[in-house]
Amino acid sequence: MTAGAEEPHPVPPPEEGRGEKRETTITARASESSELPEGRASSTLHRADLERRLPRSAPDALRYEPGVFIQQTGHGQGSAFIRGLTGQQTLLLFDGIRLNNSTYRQGPNQYFFTLDAHSIASIDVLRGGGSTLFGSDALGGVVLTHPLEPSFSGEGPWARPRLRLRGASADRERGGRMQLQAGWGDRVGFVGGVGGRRVGLLESAGPVRNPVGGGLPDVPRFAPDGRTQLGTGFDELTADGRAVWRLSPGHTLTLAGYLYRQYDAPRTDQCAPPYAPHDECLRYEQQFRTLAYVTWKAEALAPQARDARVTLSWQRQHERRRHDRPASSVYSLGEDDVDTLGLIAQARTRRLELPGGHPLTLGYGVDTYVDFLRSKATTGFTDVEVSVRRSRGQYLDGSWYLYGGAFLDGELPLPHHVVVRAGTRASWVAAHAPGDAESGSSPVDRAWWPVVGHAGAEWTPVEGLTLLANVDHSFRAPNLDDLTSRQQTGPGFQFENPDLTPEAATTLEAGVRVRTAPVTLQLWAFTLLLEDAVGKRPRNASDCPPNTPQCQESWSRLQLVNARALSELRGLEAAARWRLLPGLVSKATVAWTWGEGPNLGDPPSDPSLPFEYRVPLSRVPPLNGTVELAWTHPLGFGAGGALRWATAQTRLAVADRADARIPLGGTPGFAVFDARFSYRRGDMLLVALVVENLLDTPSRYHGSSVNGPARGAILSLEGALP
């Protein structure tokens, strides 16, 4: 599947006789190919989609992808739900490199937000398990992000700067990016840029209402106007550079670096927390990501090593949190750093002729990563100007985590338009954490050796119609967050469980694809069975670890445990694209997910009291969908509209009922309309405008702390500089 590179718009030659030098337009381009496995439920977001939708972030860009539901705990955060799972149960990749590390927590997290949408060429979304190719965490799905690639002009040294400016009214966003494309002939190419923005408090269309009683939810808190949401806003700086050197025909070397810096981003449901004074706030003072890597690619390294790729990477995730409680004259500081070293080596064989003339193609590879973790915490008392270093941070300082594996994957076309695919992976995972006697933290030394695999088939009985079926077995090993962390989450204070075992997901899915000139349609049905699923179990104050006052003071206390019985997710997903007229295209998606699992609490000692042994899974999205209409004119004008909708979600897990992010009784449904306008003049100028939430409708995605933006405008101006 091709990742949809956009062709450059040529500049007309100068009129003859004027002595002007002819120019060549140079554009950054998308990655040449997708890493999505064939025959699976998937979708691809292209650069043109980003330019038309004007998303606020990388997570926001996925709102119109089939089967993806975006939750936001803060305006500067976002987490993608895929088939009812998110956080550490879905896998994020950037240019083939894992973003997931050993501190990704159970439930939504903010880390996909740390990719700069301006540096992204395309995003692939695989729905369903993907551990065979991609390793641990790929239970619900995989998000594969591809960066902008440099172009090659075929001429001497050249450079082409570009400027992008952007503003939005609902949150008073002001920002931009300066980008440089440069190179030397067809051997060396470079693309890079620096950017930044300041985002203010987000104005909503007003509060949503509790389905039960009609009152206001506990979060977010509002300014006196009843529309502006407190605990929103942040500052952001980004920088990136990517150089590609064509060493010889079929061999390339890539050097790349990506830097993201976010400052002062509040966690909205904790700024201020329910029933707390308005000046109490938990904010991420620093949310940083730094990624650097080198990749060597060879189209034909050996007869059985084609499309070879070797990548060495280093990544640092830095996080600094501050929780201020002025009424008590107390503040808490937490700081965590994760350094990750990674190695990836992959290739595929040429087609191997089996008896009967059937061509077999095999892909194979090995990858491994190691995390080194530093963590510290301090409590300060502002009235006496004293600070005390705690014996441990959110994690245990000096911990490390090793994870990787080797895979083999094959594809075999058979007679009668049948293709079968299968693969397997053997993995290794090891976790180490020192103990801390003062806080009652046990040391951790664990190792696991999971083996997983998948199999599938597709049949094309007539041209344009394909029937597909797959079974996938994927896994997620407990990470350092599961085994060692202590932190405040939406439902309550969560503390560690060093005795967790890996969770496994078996996905059964069947799909239909229809491809004709005017219409493309895909429909999928799936069942996902989670074995030993990790979930939150309610605990008493007496179960709190020593020297952890946050646990004692919390409204509720939770510990991660393995479920005692199977958990199940079922769903339907559909996506369609119609070419209605030349230049006029419509897209639509719809997704429904249902989840249920064992009640992780203990049944009451009195059997006459009610107790549900099977309960809904946490934060499963409601029935939801999108519609888009886009018209483009050969002269460069464009216009369109978009609809995002969701029904109410009232099936709540036990933890959901204690989560301030979810209104009493569930999250109401919504329908939000946007209008889009654009003008493109070749590669020299692009103007795009989105008028969002035309009807000024209050909205909230299930599980979010933040309501959707009010009616407003997003404007983007982009052009080449002289």
Secondary structure, 3 states (H helix, E strand, C coil): CCCCCCCCCCCCCCCCCCCCCCCCCCCCECCCCCCCCCCCCEEEEEHHHHHHHCCCCCCHHHCCCCCEEEECCCCCCCEEEECCECHHHCEEEECCEECCCCCCCCCCCCHHHHCCHHHEEEEEEEECCCHHHHCCCCCCEEEEEEECECCCCCCCEEEEEEEEEEEECCCCCEEEEEEEEEEECCCEEEEEEEEEEEECCEEECCCCCCCCCCCCCCCCCECCCCCEECCCCEEEEEEEEEEEEEEECCEEEEEEEEEEEEEEEECHHHCCCCCCCCCCEEEEEEEEEEEEEEEEEEEEEECCEEEEEEEEEEEEEEEEEEEEEHHHCEEEEEEEEEEEEEEEEEEECCCEEECCCEEEEEEEEEEEEEEEEEEEEEEEECCCCEEEECCCCCCCCCCEEEEEEEEEEEEEEECCCEEEEEEEEEEEEEEEECCECCCCECCEEEEECCEEEEEEEEEEEECCEEEEEEEEEEEECCCHHHHHCCEECCCCEEECCCCCCCEEEEEEEEEEEEECCCEEEEEEEEEEEEECCEEEEEECHHHCCCCCHHHHHCCCEEEEEECCCCEEEEEEEEEEEEEEECCEEEEEEEEEEEEEEECCCCCCCCCCCCCCCEEECCCCCCCEEEEEEEEECCCCEEEEEEEEEECCECCCCCCHHHCCCCCCCCECCEEEEEEEEEEEECCCEEEEEEEECCCCCCCCCCCCCCCCECCEEEEEEEEECC
